[in-house]
Amino acid sequence: MDAIDAITSRRSVRGFLPAPVPMETVRRLLELASRAPSGSNIQPWHVHVLTGATKKRLTQAMHELRARDPKAECAQYQYYPVKWREPYIGRRRKTGWGLYQHCGILKGDSEGMFRQHGRNYDFFGAPIGMMVTLDADMELGSWIDCGMFVQTLMIAARGLGLHSCAQAAWAYHHDVVRAAIPLADTEKVFCGIALGHEDPNEPANVFRTDREPLDTFVTFHD
């Protein structure tokens, strides 16, 4: 598909088919993503591709942790604002409740929400899981670079007929990730990525987010 179709059809898929993705395809996607821009071309990203026993070991460790301590977190950075305010909290709530409704989870069903969130740690059933990391001494610009790398990877995935989901949830459990891979002490977990073929029968995949009109975030200066 062309670039515009790839951009407009990219979305966070939260249910994948078990159909395998050839490693040649994964390598091709990563080569394409490596063309993402970065300041002075320093290319600060590292990628760990997880399949087979390694992926299973990581997901099992996460489910054991959640069963033992449901509120356990070990974040290396703060993804969301410490103090929420409008319009951001409203957008977040709209997305969260919209997703839960499609999954049959009602307001107040904390167990259902906990269960749905836990699907992150199965990579939503995707055959390929990835961990994107960067060196701990990198500054904010390199984090921006990593974001552009992840977006390029996800657009490239659509170009090859695949879907993905970027997962900040993994950043809150870098200790479990570090034990399963393991990671070097000098690496910080930026995010995870689920990659594979969309499951068309997954209720969560029916949900669509909207976008703000231009006049809410663009100012044109003559």
DOLO-866151 format. One record per residue (C-alpha): x, z negated, y. Coordinates in nm, 3 decimals. Layout:
BEGIN
+---------+---------+---------+
|      c1 |      c3 |      c2 |
+---------+---------+---------+
|       X |       Z |       Y |
...
+---------+---------+---------+
END
This chain:
BEGIN
+---------+---------+---------+
|      c1 |      c3 |      c2 |
+---------+---------+---------+
|   0.000 |   0.000 |   0.000 |
|   0.111 |   0.042 |   0.359 |
|   0.235 |  -0.246 |   0.574 |
|  -0.095 |  -0.303 |   0.755 |
|  -0.292 |  -0.323 |   0.430 |
|  -0.032 |  -0.561 |   0.288 |
|  -0.058 |  -0.790 |   0.592 |
|  -0.437 |  -0.793 |   0.607 |
|  -0.481 |  -0.846 |   0.232 |
|  -0.228 |  -1.127 |   0.206 |
|  -0.389 |  -1.467 |   0.158 |
|  -0.325 |  -1.794 |  -0.019 |
|  -0.437 |  -1.737 |  -0.376 |
|  -0.510 |  -2.059 |  -0.565 |
|  -0.575 |  -1.926 |  -0.912 |
|  -0.358 |  -1.683 |  -1.108 |
|  -0.382 |  -1.498 |  -1.434 |
|  -0.123 |  -1.580 |  -1.703 |
|  -0.014 |  -1.213 |  -1.703 |
|   0.366 |  -1.206 |  -1.680 |
|   0.557 |  -1.067 |  -1.383 |
|   0.873 |  -0.881 |  -1.494 |
|   1.193 |  -1.037 |  -1.365 |
|   1.294 |  -0.694 |  -1.236 |
|   0.991 |  -0.711 |  -1.005 |
|   1.085 |  -1.061 |  -0.889 |
|   1.438 |  -0.947 |  -0.812 |
|   1.305 |  -0.649 |  -0.619 |
|   1.079 |  -0.877 |  -0.411 |
|   1.367 |  -1.106 |  -0.328 |
|   1.583 |  -0.811 |  -0.228 |
|   1.307 |  -0.693 |   0.005 |
|   1.259 |  -1.043 |   0.146 |
|   1.630 |  -1.067 |   0.218 |
|   1.573 |  -0.808 |   0.490 |
|   1.390 |  -1.076 |   0.692 |
|   1.548 |  -1.145 |   1.032 |
|   1.765 |  -1.448 |   1.094 |
|   1.966 |  -1.564 |   1.393 |
|   2.308 |  -1.392 |   1.390 |
|   2.218 |  -1.276 |   1.037 |
|   2.318 |  -1.612 |   0.888 |
|   2.046 |  -1.582 |   0.616 |
|   2.009 |  -1.960 |   0.566 |
|   1.763 |  -1.948 |   0.274 |
|   1.822 |  -2.032 |  -0.091 |
|   1.567 |  -1.949 |  -0.360 |
|   1.522 |  -2.109 |  -0.702 |
|   1.303 |  -1.903 |  -0.938 |
|   1.123 |  -2.116 |  -1.195 |
|   0.985 |  -1.996 |  -1.526 |
|   0.961 |  -2.117 |  -1.884 |
|   1.088 |  -2.461 |  -1.976 |
|   1.218 |  -2.544 |  -1.628 |
|   0.885 |  -2.474 |  -1.462 |
|   0.702 |  -2.669 |  -1.732 |
|   0.937 |  -2.965 |  -1.693 |
|   0.879 |  -2.977 |  -1.318 |
|   0.500 |  -2.955 |  -1.340 |
|   0.490 |  -3.220 |  -1.613 |
|   0.706 |  -3.455 |  -1.408 |
|   0.474 |  -3.414 |  -1.108 |
|   0.159 |  -3.485 |  -1.308 |
|   0.319 |  -3.792 |  -1.461 |
|   0.410 |  -3.917 |  -1.112 |
|   0.059 |  -3.858 |  -0.979 |
|  -0.091 |  -4.043 |  -1.276 |
|   0.146 |  -4.333 |  -1.221 |
|   0.136 |  -4.345 |  -0.841 |
|  -0.130 |  -4.118 |  -0.683 |
|  -0.006 |  -4.183 |  -0.329 |
|   0.364 |  -4.129 |  -0.396 |
|   0.542 |  -3.905 |  -0.146 |
|   0.907 |  -3.845 |  -0.062 |
|   0.919 |  -3.599 |   0.227 |
|   1.237 |  -3.481 |   0.395 |
|   1.055 |  -3.345 |   0.697 |
|   0.718 |  -3.379 |   0.868 |
|   0.515 |  -3.062 |   0.814 |
|   0.200 |  -3.156 |   1.006 |
|   0.157 |  -3.334 |   1.342 |
|   0.186 |  -3.711 |   1.332 |
|  -0.112 |  -3.733 |   1.569 |
|  -0.380 |  -3.469 |   1.518 |
|  -0.579 |  -3.325 |   1.810 |
|  -0.808 |  -3.035 |   1.881 |
|  -0.815 |  -2.747 |   1.823 |
|  -0.581 |  -2.801 |   1.528 |
|  -0.765 |  -3.080 |   1.350 |
|  -1.089 |  -2.881 |   1.371 |
|  -0.927 |  -2.575 |   1.217 |
|  -0.775 |  -2.783 |   0.943 |
|  -1.104 |  -2.950 |   0.855 |
|  -1.287 |  -2.618 |   0.853 |
|  -1.035 |  -2.473 |   0.609 |
|  -1.026 |  -2.779 |   0.387 |
|  -1.400 |  -2.819 |   0.354 |
|  -1.451 |  -2.446 |   0.315 |
|  -1.211 |  -2.440 |   0.022 |
|  -1.361 |  -2.750 |  -0.139 |
|  -1.715 |  -2.611 |  -0.111 |
|  -1.614 |  -2.299 |  -0.301 |
|  -1.461 |  -2.524 |  -0.568 |
|  -1.780 |  -2.729 |  -0.598 |
|  -1.626 |  -3.038 |  -0.439 |
|  -1.853 |  -3.234 |  -0.207 |
|  -1.755 |  -3.453 |   0.087 |
|  -1.658 |  -3.796 |  -0.036 |
|  -1.548 |  -3.670 |  -0.378 |
|  -1.195 |  -3.804 |  -0.352 |
|  -1.134 |  -3.757 |  -0.723 |
|  -1.229 |  -3.389 |  -0.699 |
|  -1.005 |  -3.339 |  -0.397 |
|  -0.718 |  -3.513 |  -0.572 |
|  -0.766 |  -3.292 |  -0.876 |
|  -0.780 |  -2.972 |  -0.671 |
|  -0.469 |  -3.070 |  -0.475 |
|  -0.294 |  -3.138 |  -0.805 |
|  -0.325 |  -2.773 |  -0.899 |
|  -0.043 |  -2.710 |  -0.653 |
|   0.188 |  -2.865 |  -0.908 |
|   0.090 |  -2.612 |  -1.174 |
|   0.163 |  -2.337 |  -0.921 |
|  -0.210 |  -2.263 |  -0.960 |
|  -0.138 |  -2.113 |  -1.300 |
|   0.106 |  -1.852 |  -1.168 |
|   0.374 |  -1.735 |  -1.412 |
|   0.641 |  -1.751 |  -1.140 |
|   0.720 |  -2.052 |  -0.926 |
|   0.982 |  -2.057 |  -0.651 |
|   1.147 |  -2.321 |  -0.442 |
|   1.284 |  -2.214 |  -0.106 |
|   1.552 |  -2.444 |   0.028 |
|   1.804 |  -2.451 |   0.308 |
|   2.117 |  -2.653 |   0.379 |
|   2.047 |  -2.994 |   0.527 |
|   2.275 |  -2.938 |   0.827 |
|   2.081 |  -2.634 |   0.949 |
|   1.887 |  -2.667 |   1.273 |
|   1.537 |  -2.565 |   1.382 |
|   1.624 |  -2.197 |   1.423 |
|   1.715 |  -2.172 |   1.056 |
|   1.382 |  -2.327 |   0.958 |
|   1.212 |  -2.053 |   1.159 |
|   1.429 |  -1.799 |   0.976 |
|   1.316 |  -1.939 |   0.641 |
|   0.954 |  -1.903 |   0.749 |
|   1.012 |  -1.536 |   0.824 |
|   1.178 |  -1.496 |   0.484 |
|   0.878 |  -1.646 |   0.306 |
|   0.634 |  -1.427 |   0.500 |
|   0.838 |  -1.116 |   0.421 |
|   0.839 |  -1.209 |   0.054 |
|   0.461 |  -1.255 |   0.049 |
|   0.399 |  -0.923 |   0.226 |
|   0.634 |  -0.749 |  -0.015 |
|   0.441 |  -0.906 |  -0.303 |
|   0.120 |  -0.748 |  -0.177 |
|   0.301 |  -0.416 |  -0.150 |
|   0.368 |  -0.437 |  -0.524 |
|   0.013 |  -0.544 |  -0.606 |
|   0.085 |  -0.916 |  -0.648 |
|  -0.048 |  -1.226 |  -0.474 |
|   0.116 |  -1.550 |  -0.368 |
|   0.063 |  -1.893 |  -0.220 |
|   0.315 |  -2.070 |  -0.001 |
|   0.308 |  -2.441 |  -0.090 |
|   0.417 |  -2.707 |   0.155 |
|   0.296 |  -2.961 |  -0.103 |
|   0.628 |  -2.941 |  -0.284 |
|   0.819 |  -3.052 |   0.026 |
|   0.660 |  -3.396 |  -0.014 |
|   0.816 |  -3.436 |  -0.357 |
|   1.170 |  -3.312 |  -0.315 |
|   1.294 |  -3.596 |  -0.535 |
|   1.095 |  -3.469 |  -0.834 |
|   1.202 |  -3.111 |  -0.762 |
|   1.562 |  -3.222 |  -0.730 |
|   1.556 |  -3.396 |  -1.066 |
|   1.400 |  -3.101 |  -1.245 |
|   1.611 |  -2.811 |  -1.118 |
|   1.844 |  -2.990 |  -1.002 |
|   1.923 |  -2.915 |  -0.639 |
|   2.248 |  -2.979 |  -0.460 |
|   2.246 |  -3.287 |  -0.239 |
|   2.302 |  -3.054 |   0.057 |
|   1.974 |  -2.864 |   0.004 |
|   1.637 |  -2.950 |   0.158 |
|   1.313 |  -2.826 |   0.003 |
|   1.146 |  -2.596 |   0.256 |
|   0.843 |  -2.500 |   0.046 |
|   0.732 |  -2.373 |  -0.293 |
|   0.577 |  -2.035 |  -0.368 |
|   0.337 |  -1.939 |  -0.647 |
|   0.358 |  -1.572 |  -0.744 |
|   0.156 |  -1.361 |  -0.983 |
|  -0.168 |  -1.170 |  -1.039 |
|  -0.488 |  -1.308 |  -0.884 |
|  -0.752 |  -1.450 |  -1.114 |
|  -1.073 |  -1.284 |  -0.985 |
|  -1.287 |  -1.549 |  -1.156 |
|  -1.127 |  -1.843 |  -0.977 |
|  -1.381 |  -1.992 |  -0.729 |
|  -1.107 |  -2.091 |  -0.483 |
|  -1.010 |  -1.725 |  -0.446 |
|  -1.351 |  -1.638 |  -0.303 |
|  -1.277 |  -1.848 |   0.005 |
|  -1.155 |  -1.663 |   0.315 |
|  -1.011 |  -1.815 |   0.628 |
|  -1.081 |  -1.668 |   0.970 |
|  -0.848 |  -1.609 |   1.264 |
|  -0.883 |  -1.693 |   1.629 |
|  -0.961 |  -1.407 |   1.871 |
|  -0.675 |  -1.290 |   2.089 |
|  -0.806 |  -1.449 |   2.408 |
|  -0.763 |  -1.797 |   2.258 |
|  -0.387 |  -1.762 |   2.211 |
|  -0.265 |  -1.462 |   2.415 |
|  -0.200 |  -1.441 |   2.788 |
|  -0.127 |  -1.097 |   2.931 |
|   0.091 |  -1.094 |   3.242 |
|   0.091 |  -0.791 |   3.475 |
+---------+---------+---------+
END
